[in-house]
Amino acid sequence: MTNHSIALSLGARARSCLAAIACVFSLSAAADAPAPEHAEAVFETRFMEGMIDHHAMAVEMSEDCVAKAVHEELRTLCRQIITAQQAENVDMQTWLQTWYDSSYQPEMTPGSMQRMEKLASLAGAEYEIRFLELMIRHHRMAVIEGARCMERAYHPELIGLCENIVASQAEEIRLMRSWLCEWYGECKPRERRMRG
């Protein structure tokens, strides 16, 4: 190979490397940018704020569960919910800040606070039954919203989080329904009859 052909080969490699570096920086900048479509940006912002609130309530319920549940299996599940949903909230708060320059802290509605107070007043089997019913209903809402997010969100990181919400919470619903049936003979979903 001549000096000229070596120089041409090295020049081509250098241009290829520079193009690759530019591509990485471009992808990194895109990852930090808001969704390009206004509707997607609005959806992502509203979804993350709503899910942060939703997760915060599940964490609070689960902290009460760790202290009050009768069955160790349920206490273990509640610890897992706390860990997973606190981590997801940190991710969503980070993405809101990075993508949309928005800082968001969870809020609880008056209705949610009333449900928490009613739950806190119960003990033993009555507490576990009510907790399982409420958490099943709570998870079902997250699964529905997570499925919408998978279809409408722009950022792959958020879509991946939503896929995880749908898969993990659907499995937790199945588990909690099995416990209601096995432990308390409540073998048919009761969400439709629940109030408050």
C-alpha positions, 0 to 999 in steps of 0.5 A, a space after each residue: 500500500 502506498 503512502 497516498 492510499 494509506 493517507 486516504 484510508 486514514 482520512 476515511 477512518 477519521 471521517 467515519 469516527 468523527 461522524 460516529 462521535 457526532 451521531 452519539 452527541 446528536 442522540 444524547 442531545 435528542 435524549 435530553 430534549 422534549 418530545 418533538 410533537 406538542 401532543 406527545 410532550 403534553 401527554 408525557 408531562 401529564 402522564 409522569 405527573 399523574 403517575 408520580 402522584 399514583 406511585 406516591 400513594 401506593 408507597 404510602 399504602 405499602 409503608 402502612 402495610 409493612 407495619 400492619 399486614 398479618 401475612 409475611 408474603 404480603 409484607 414482602 410484596 409491600 416492601 417490593 412495591 415501595 422499592 420499585 415505585 420510589 425508584 420509578 418516581 425518581 426516574 420520572 422526576 429526573 425526566 421531567 426536569 431533563 426533558 421539560 425543565 419541570 420540577 414536580 412533587 407528588 400531591 394527594 387528593 382529598 379522596 385519596 387521603 380519606 381512603 388512606 385514613 379509612 384503611 389506617 383505622 382497620 386491623 388484622 384480616 379486615 385490614 388485609 382484605 381492604 388493603 388487597 382490594 384497594 391495591 388491586 384497584 390501584 394497580 389496575 388503573 396504573 396498568 391501564 395508564 401504562 398501556 396508554 403510555 406505551 402507545 403515546 409516549 415519545 421517549 424510549 426510556 419512558 416507554 420502557 418504564 411503562 412496559 415494566 409498570 404494565 408487566 409487573 403490576 399485572 403480575 402483582 394483581 394476579 398474586 394479590 387476587 390469589 391471596 384474597 381467594 386463598 386466605 379469605 375465600 374472596 375468589 371473585 373480583 370485588 372492585 365493582 362493589 367497592 366504595 371510597 
